[in-house]
Amino acid sequence: MNNSYFVTGTDTDAGKTLATSALLCAARQRQLTTLGLKPIASGSEATPIGLRNRDALALQAQSFPPVEYPTVNPWAFAPAIAPHLAALEAGTVLNVARVTQALSDTLTDTPRDLTLIEGAGGWRVPLNEAEDFSDLPRALGLPVILVVGLKLGCLNHARLTAEAIAADGLTLAGWVGSVVDPAFAVDSPRFGANVALLKRALPAPCLGIIPHLATADAPTAQCYLSLDALLPLATQEATP
């Protein structure tokens, strides 16, 4: 599971998918192999070939060599509601053992230079009545990347999430700031002070700050990110 990370956010709509797909895109720019996984996704659309989730499709697009959709997103649900509720409505049983077994098989069968597994919502989103999404990286022993949705309240959300990750015995490998509220960044000195506080308070390197983009896609966002803290020196040096 070298170079495999679990990606969580400070909240729903914190910018996880944009940050995850952008990091994968940045790795592809280095001629590295990539894999983006979103094992459980609600809010999926019906298509002639089955349910498809927009976030999972974004990760599939940045996975190279290409993989089939079910590899990226084995559990897709139609309602845009909490995943554990969507699973219950679909008559599907989700638990840590089942999901981590599927992820372990994928990681073994599809080794890549960089693999990112995106969760849903924030750190304590329920997987079922007794287990949370945070139990997945715990079971797999994965380091975590935190995506901080930069808006009013983000300092508290980010620090509490980092504390919860540490309390669960996991390593915060890095964090990405994503401007989800453009008004939050209008006052440059205040915005800079908030980012500076996060850089001091969070016990991991900042991988980059993604501004509010008119075109919020991976190729655009990857320009604001750095992989140096995630990839071993040998991999970095081997990259053209």
C-alpha positions as CSV (number, residue, x, y, z in Angstrom):
1,M,0.0,0.0,0.0
2,N,3.0,2.3,-0.6
3,N,1.9,5.7,-1.9
4,S,-1.7,5.0,-1.0
5,Y,-3.7,7.7,0.9
6,F,-7.2,8.2,2.2
7,V,-8.7,11.6,1.4
8,T,-11.1,13.2,3.8
9,G,-12.6,16.7,4.2
10,T,-13.6,19.1,6.9
11,D,-17.2,18.8,5.7
12,T,-19.4,17.9,2.7
13,D,-18.5,20.1,-0.3
14,A,-15.1,20.9,1.1
15,G,-13.5,20.3,-2.3
16,K,-12.3,16.7,-1.8
17,T,-13.0,15.5,-5.4
18,L,-11.3,18.6,-7.0
19,A,-8.3,18.2,-4.7
20,T,-8.1,14.4,-5.2
21,S,-8.4,14.6,-8.9
22,A,-5.9,17.4,-9.1
23,L,-3.3,15.5,-7.1
24,L,-3.8,12.6,-9.4
25,C,-3.5,14.9,-12.4
26,A,-0.3,16.3,-11.0
27,A,1.1,12.8,-10.7
28,R,0.2,12.1,-14.3
29,Q,2.1,15.2,-15.3
30,R,5.2,13.5,-13.8
31,Q,4.5,10.4,-15.9
32,L,3.5,8.4,-12.8
33,T,0.7,5.8,-12.7
34,T,-2.4,6.7,-10.8
35,L,-5.6,5.4,-9.3
36,G,-8.5,7.3,-7.8
37,L,-11.0,5.3,-5.8
38,K,-14.3,6.4,-4.3
39,P,-15.7,3.1,-2.9
40,I,-19.1,4.5,-1.8
41,A,-20.9,7.3,-3.5
42,S,-24.5,8.6,-3.2
43,G,-26.0,11.1,-5.5
44,S,-25.5,9.0,-8.7
45,E,-27.3,9.3,-12.0
46,A,-29.0,6.5,-13.9
47,T,-27.3,5.7,-17.2
48,P,-27.7,2.9,-19.8
49,I,-24.7,1.2,-18.2
50,G,-25.8,1.7,-14.6
51,L,-25.5,4.3,-11.9
52,R,-22.7,6.7,-12.3
53,N,-21.4,9.3,-9.8
54,R,-19.9,12.5,-11.0
55,D,-17.1,12.6,-8.4
56,A,-16.2,9.0,-9.1
57,L,-16.1,9.7,-12.9
58,A,-13.7,12.6,-12.2
59,L,-11.4,10.2,-10.3
60,Q,-11.7,7.6,-13.1
61,A,-10.7,10.2,-15.6
62,Q,-7.4,10.8,-13.7
63,S,-6.6,7.1,-13.2
64,F,-3.9,5.9,-15.6
65,P,-3.6,3.3,-17.0
66,P,-7.4,3.4,-17.3
67,V,-9.7,1.3,-15.1
68,E,-13.3,0.3,-15.4
69,Y,-15.9,2.3,-13.4
70,P,-16.8,-0.5,-10.9
71,T,-13.1,-0.5,-9.9
72,V,-13.3,3.1,-8.9
73,N,-16.8,3.0,-7.4
74,P,-18.2,-0.4,-6.5
75,W,-21.1,1.0,-4.4
76,A,-23.1,3.7,-6.2
77,F,-26.5,4.9,-4.8
78,A,-29.0,7.2,-6.5
79,P,-30.2,9.5,-3.7
80,A,-28.1,12.4,-2.8
81,I,-28.3,11.6,1.0
82,A,-26.0,10.2,3.6
83,P,-24.4,7.1,2.2
84,H,-25.5,4.8,5.1
85,L,-29.1,5.9,4.5
86,A,-28.8,5.4,0.7
87,A,-27.4,1.9,1.3
88,L,-30.3,1.0,3.6
89,E,-32.8,2.2,1.1
90,A,-31.2,0.1,-1.6
91,G,-31.1,-2.9,0.6
92,T,-27.3,-3.0,0.7
93,V,-25.2,-3.9,3.7
94,L,-22.1,-1.8,4.1
95,N,-19.5,-2.6,6.7
96,V,-15.8,-2.0,7.3
97,A,-14.9,-5.6,6.7
98,R,-16.6,-5.8,3.3
99,V,-15.4,-2.5,2.0
100,T,-11.8,-2.9,3.2
101,Q,-11.6,-6.3,1.6
102,A,-12.7,-4.8,-1.7
103,L,-10.2,-2.0,-1.3
104,S,-7.4,-4.4,-0.4
105,D,-8.1,-6.5,-3.4
106,T,-8.0,-3.5,-5.7
107,L,-4.8,-2.2,-4.2
108,T,-3.2,-5.6,-4.6
109,D,-4.5,-6.1,-8.2
110,T,-3.9,-2.5,-9.4
111,P,-0.6,-1.2,-8.0
112,R,0.1,2.4,-8.9
113,D,2.7,5.0,-8.1
114,L,-0.1,7.1,-6.4
115,T,-3.4,5.8,-5.2
116,L,-6.0,8.1,-3.5
117,I,-9.1,6.8,-1.8
118,E,-11.7,9.5,-1.4
119,G,-14.2,9.2,1.5
120,A,-17.6,10.8,1.8
121,G,-18.3,14.1,3.6
122,G,-16.1,14.5,6.7
123,W,-14.2,12.2,9.0
124,R,-17.1,11.0,11.1
125,V,-19.7,10.3,8.4
126,P,-21.4,7.0,9.3
127,L,-20.9,3.9,7.3
128,N,-23.6,2.1,9.2
129,E,-25.2,2.3,12.6
130,A,-22.0,1.2,14.4
131,E,-19.1,2.1,12.0
132,D,-17.8,5.3,10.4
133,F,-15.9,6.1,7.2
134,S,-12.9,6.8,9.4
135,D,-12.8,3.1,10.2
136,L,-11.8,2.4,6.6
137,P,-8.3,4.0,6.7
138,R,-7.9,2.7,10.3
139,A,-8.5,-0.9,9.1
140,L,-6.1,-0.4,6.1
141,G,-3.5,1.6,8.1
142,L,-3.5,4.4,5.5
143,P,-2.1,7.9,6.0
144,V,-4.6,10.7,5.5
145,I,-4.8,13.8,3.3
146,L,-7.2,16.4,4.7
147,V,-9.0,18.8,2.3
148,V,-9.9,22.0,4.2
149,G,-12.9,23.9,2.7
150,L,-11.7,27.5,3.1
151,K,-14.6,29.4,4.4
152,L,-15.7,31.0,7.7
153,G,-15.4,28.4,10.4
154,C,-12.7,26.4,8.6
155,L,-10.0,26.9,11.4
156,N,-12.2,25.1,13.9
157,H,-13.2,22.4,11.4
158,A,-9.7,21.7,10.3
159,R,-8.1,21.6,13.7
160,L,-10.9,19.3,15.1
161,T,-10.6,17.0,12.2
162,A,-6.8,16.8,12.5
163,E,-7.2,16.0,16.2
164,A,-9.7,13.2,15.4
165,I,-7.3,11.7,12.9
166,A,-4.5,11.7,15.4
167,A,-6.8,10.3,18.1
168,D,-7.6,7.4,15.8
169,G,-3.9,6.6,15.6
170,L,-3.4,7.7,12.0
171,T,-0.9,10.0,10.3
172,L,-2.0,13.2,8.7
173,A,0.3,13.2,5.6
174,G,-0.7,16.6,4.2
175,W,-3.5,19.0,3.7
176,V,-5.0,20.9,0.8
177,G,-6.9,24.2,1.2
178,S,-9.8,24.7,-1.3
179,V,-11.5,28.1,-1.5
180,V,-15.2,27.1,-1.4
181,D,-16.4,30.6,-0.5
182,P,-14.9,33.2,-2.7
183,A,-15.9,36.0,-0.3
184,F,-13.6,34.4,2.3
185,A,-10.6,35.2,0.2
186,V,-11.5,38.7,-0.9
187,D,-9.6,40.4,1.9
188,S,-6.1,39.1,1.1
189,P,-4.4,40.0,4.4
190,R,-7.1,38.3,6.4
191,F,-7.1,35.3,4.1
192,G,-3.4,35.0,4.3
193,A,-3.6,35.2,8.1
194,N,-6.1,32.3,8.2
195,V,-3.9,30.2,5.9
196,A,-0.8,31.0,8.0
197,L,-2.6,29.8,11.1
198,L,-3.6,26.6,9.5
199,K,0.0,26.0,8.4
200,R,1.1,26.5,12.0
201,A,-1.7,24.5,13.6
202,L,-2.0,21.4,11.4
203,P,0.7,18.8,12.0
204,A,1.4,18.1,8.3
205,P,2.7,20.0,5.3
206,C,0.4,22.1,3.1
207,L,0.2,20.5,-0.4
208,G,-1.3,23.7,-1.8
209,I,-4.1,26.2,-1.8
210,I,-6.6,25.9,-4.6
211,P,-8.3,29.3,-5.3
212,H,-11.9,29.6,-6.3
213,L,-11.7,28.7,-10.0
214,A,-13.9,29.7,-12.8
215,T,-13.0,26.4,-14.4
216,A,-12.9,24.0,-11.5
217,D,-11.2,21.0,-13.1
218,A,-8.2,18.8,-12.3
219,P,-5.8,20.2,-15.0
220,T,-6.4,23.7,-13.8
221,A,-6.3,23.0,-10.0
222,Q,-3.2,20.8,-10.2
223,C,-1.1,23.8,-11.0
224,Y,-1.6,25.0,-7.4
225,L,-0.5,21.7,-5.7
226,S,2.8,19.9,-4.9
227,L,3.4,16.2,-4.5
228,D,6.8,16.5,-2.9
229,A,5.5,15.6,0.6
230,L,3.6,12.6,-0.6
231,L,6.0,10.7,-2.9
232,P,9.2,9.1,-1.8
233,L,12.4,10.8,-3.0
234,A,13.2,7.9,-5.3
235,T,10.0,8.3,-7.1
236,Q,10.4,12.0,-7.4
237,E,13.9,11.6,-8.8
238,A,12.8,9.0,-11.3
239,T,10.3,11.3,-12.8
240,P,11.3,13.0,-16.0
